[in-house]
Amino acid sequence: MKITGIQTFCLRYQMPYALTYARGEYSVREALLLKVLTDDPAVFGWGESAMWGGPHAVTMAVIEREILPLIVGEDPRRPEFLWEKVFQETYYHGRRGILMAALSGVDIALWDILGKSAGQPLWRILGGFGRPVSAYASSGYYRRDYGLDSFGADVAKARARGFRGYKMKVGNVWEAAHHGVIQDVPLRGSIEQDLKRVRVAREALGEGYLMVDATTSLPARVAMRYAEALEPLNIRWFEEPVMAEDVSGCADLARRTRIAIAGFETETGRDAFARLIDAGAIQVVQPDIVQVGGITEARKIAAYAQMRHLPFTSKNYSTVVSSAACLHLLYALPNGEYFECDQDPLPWREGLLKRPVFQIEDGLAMPSDTPGLGLDLDETALRPWLVTP
């Protein structure tokens, strides 16, 4: 079997309302899906690449003009080899950033092909630990014309739907690390106003897990003020409280609070995660599988986390392809836990599927036993959102 090409799908969706977080506001969601094709028309793999490289055209160009020439004609059932080949061939400029995000989608698709070729669900190929993981709802952005009563009601609805936890945004305050540079973020307020939102969420959620996410927006000292106030509210984790580069500041924060620090979805490279772990800066290891380098890199980070007795999870805030890849990996690992379920407007989840790819029962998520990622996507369902770069 040989790789013959890559087909990309550039998606764009106009949301019914804007979402605000500490670094800005957006009302459009974008994604880039891809299929790795082989000389057997019946065998192909689905993947997703994070859109952190700018416009669709940029990520698409990296996939088609740089990565594809390095893997075309190769056996797709060798994802570890092909990942390393791309990494070494592009080493001087590709160790971080857009190339790694682009490679993530290709890598996920190769693992999908490997599972299909073996006739096994991917979680078995990846280790087969097979433990259901806790599913939590992810939303809690700042929004215009969205009061605390409405916010609390939405948190309560998520709990009523069976989710074991809820994650919300914090950190859109005047003390943000980027306040003097990113000046036009709407809905900025005080730390006390922000903490009031967290208290509302805690009351609405009851005994469920509550996570807060500052999206790399606070100086370490400000994050410490948050942590002190948050401790009585039984917060499961404080996600990306500071910028990923501030390893010492994050480690200092972690030493001063009983709340676990989670991160960093914005970081790439197993070496970077090893530094964060070794410094004691994070206690929940959380890359983004569609950005960090795909399954190949994520599973190495997970193994190192296990050596340090830390749980591993993955950001999952995009399409059903991201969800499938994330859940298969978490389900396969002895330290895999916490499956993020995006609750914000997006038509690229269940609406793309001909059959379910996972199930959630009593707040616990399990992938299907269908070979590979188990994805049976209806490509015609993508048409309303396809855009030409």
ChimeraX attribute file (.defattr): number of C-alpha atoms within 10 A of each C-alpha:
attribute: neighborCount
match mode: 1-to-1
recipient: residues
	/A:1	13
	/A:2	15
	/A:3	20
	/A:4	18
	/A:5	17
	/A:6	20
	/A:7	13
	/A:8	19
	/A:9	19
	/A:10	21
	/A:11	20
	/A:12	18
	/A:13	18
	/A:14	14
	/A:15	15
	/A:16	10
	/A:17	13
	/A:18	15
	/A:19	19
	/A:20	21
	/A:21	25
	/A:22	28
	/A:23	20
	/A:24	14
	/A:25	17
	/A:26	12
	/A:27	13
	/A:28	15
	/A:29	14
	/A:30	19
	/A:31	20
	/A:32	23
	/A:33	21
	/A:34	22
	/A:35	21
	/A:36	26
	/A:37	23
	/A:38	22
	/A:39	13
	/A:40	11
	/A:41	8
	/A:42	7
	/A:43	15
	/A:44	22
	/A:45	26
	/A:46	30
	/A:47	28
	/A:48	32
	/A:49	33
	/A:50	26
	/A:51	21
	/A:52	17
	/A:53	18
	/A:54	9
	/A:55	12
	/A:56	21
	/A:57	14
	/A:58	16
	/A:59	24
	/A:60	23
	/A:61	14
	/A:62	18
	/A:63	24
	/A:64	16
	/A:65	11
	/A:66	17
	/A:67	23
	/A:68	20
	/A:69	12
	/A:70	15
	/A:71	20
	/A:72	17
	/A:73	15
	/A:74	15
	/A:75	17
	/A:76	28
	/A:77	20
	/A:78	14
	/A:79	21
	/A:80	15
	/A:81	15
	/A:82	22
	/A:83	23
	/A:84	14
	/A:85	15
	/A:86	21
	/A:87	20
	/A:88	12
	/A:89	13
	/A:90	16
	/A:91	12
	/A:92	9
	/A:93	12
	/A:94	16
	/A:95	16
	/A:96	17
	/A:97	18
	/A:98	22
	/A:99	25
	/A:100	28
	/A:101	28
	/A:102	32
	/A:103	31
	/A:104	28
	/A:105	31
	/A:106	32
	/A:107	29
	/A:108	32
	/A:109	31
	/A:110	32
	/A:111	28
	/A:112	30
	/A:113	27
	/A:114	26
	/A:115	24
	/A:116	21
	/A:117	16
	/A:118	13
	/A:119	14
	/A:120	18
	/A:121	22
	/A:122	31
	/A:123	25
	/A:124	19
	/A:125	18
	/A:126	19
	/A:127	13
	/A:128	16
	/A:129	16
	/A:130	18
	/A:131	17
	/A:132	22
	/A:133	22
	/A:134	21
	/A:135	24
	/A:136	27
	/A:137	25
	/A:138	25
	/A:139	22
	/A:140	25
	/A:141	21
	/A:142	24
	/A:143	16
	/A:144	12
	/A:145	7
	/A:146	10
	/A:147	11
	/A:148	14
	/A:149	12
	/A:150	11
	/A:151	20
	/A:152	20
	/A:153	15
	/A:154	18
	/A:155	25
	/A:156	18
	/A:157	14
	/A:158	20
	/A:159	22
	/A:160	11
	/A:161	11
	/A:162	17
	/A:163	25
	/A:164	21
	/A:165	26
	/A:166	27
	/A:167	26
	/A:168	21
	/A:169	22
	/A:170	27
	/A:171	29
	/A:172	28
	/A:173	22
	/A:174	16
	/A:175	19
	/A:176	22
	/A:177	20
	/A:178	15
	/A:179	18
	/A:180	10
	/A:181	7
	/A:182	12
	/A:183	12
	/A:184	12
	/A:185	15
	/A:186	16
	/A:187	15
	/A:188	21
	/A:189	13
	/A:190	13
	/A:191	19
	/A:192	12
	/A:193	12
	/A:194	18
	/A:195	16
	/A:196	13
	/A:197	20
	/A:198	24
	/A:199	14
	/A:200	16
	/A:201	26
	/A:202	22
	/A:203	14
	/A:204	20
	/A:205	24
	/A:206	13
	/A:207	12
	/A:208	19
	/A:209	20
	/A:210	23
	/A:211	26
	/A:212	24
	/A:213	23
	/A:214	22
	/A:215	24
	/A:216	24
	/A:217	26
	/A:218	26
	/A:219	18
	/A:220	21
	/A:221	15
	/A:222	19
	/A:223	22
	/A:224	20
	/A:225	12
	/A:226	20
	/A:227	23
	/A:228	13
	/A:229	12
	/A:230	20
	/A:231	13
	/A:232	9
	/A:233	13
	/A:234	15
	/A:235	20
	/A:236	21
	/A:237	23
	/A:238	27
	/A:239	25
	/A:240	24
	/A:241	29
	/A:242	26
	/A:243	21
	/A:244	21
	/A:245	13
	/A:246	15
	/A:247	20
	/A:248	14
	/A:249	20
	/A:250	27
	/A:251	20
	/A:252	17
	/A:253	26
	/A:254	22
	/A:255	14
	/A:256	12
	/A:257	14
	/A:258	16
	/A:259	21
	/A:260	19
	/A:261	28
	/A:262	26
	/A:263	32
	/A:264	28
	/A:265	23
	/A:266	18
	/A:267	19
	/A:268	22
	/A:269	19
	/A:270	19
	/A:271	10
	/A:272	16
	/A:273	24
	/A:274	16
	/A:275	13
	/A:276	23
	/A:277	22
	/A:278	13
	/A:279	15
	/A:280	19
	/A:281	26
	/A:282	27
	/A:283	23
	/A:284	25
	/A:285	26
	/A:286	28
	/A:287	29
	/A:288	26
	/A:289	31
	/A:290	34
	/A:291	31
	/A:292	30
	/A:293	32
	/A:294	32
	/A:295	29
	/A:296	22
	/A:297	22
	/A:298	26
	/A:299	20
	/A:300	13
	/A:301	24
	/A:302	27
	/A:303	16
	/A:304	17
	/A:305	23
	/A:306	17
	/A:307	10
	/A:308	14
	/A:309	12
	/A:310	18
	/A:311	19
	/A:312	28
	/A:313	29
	/A:314	30
	/A:315	24
	/A:316	24
	/A:317	18
	/A:318	21
	/A:319	20
	/A:320	23
	/A:321	27
	/A:322	26
	/A:323	26
	/A:324	23
	/A:325	31
	/A:326	27
	/A:327	30
	/A:328	28
	/A:329	30
	/A:330	29
	/A:331	27
	/A:332	22
	/A:333	24
	/A:334	17
	/A:335	20
	/A:336	28
	/A:337	23
	/A:338	24
	/A:339	27
	/A:340	26
	/A:341	20
	/A:342	19
	/A:343	15
	/A:344	16
	/A:345	17
	/A:346	20
	/A:347	15
	/A:348	18
	/A:349	16
	/A:350	15
	/A:351	15
	/A:352	20
	/A:353	16
	/A:354	13
	/A:355	13
	/A:356	17
	/A:357	23
	/A:358	20
	/A:359	12
	/A:360	15
	/A:361	12
	/A:362	11
	/A:363	18
	/A:364	19
	/A:365	24
	/A:366	22
	/A:367	28
	/A:368	20
	/A:369	17
	/A:370	17
	/A:371	21
	/A:372	29
	/A:373	34
	/A:374	25
	/A:375	23
	/A:376	14
	/A:377	19
	/A:378	13
	/A:379	11
	/A:380	8
	/A:381	15
	/A:382	17
	/A:383	11
	/A:384	10
	/A:385	16
	/A:386	16
	/A:387	13
	/A:388	9
	/A:389	11
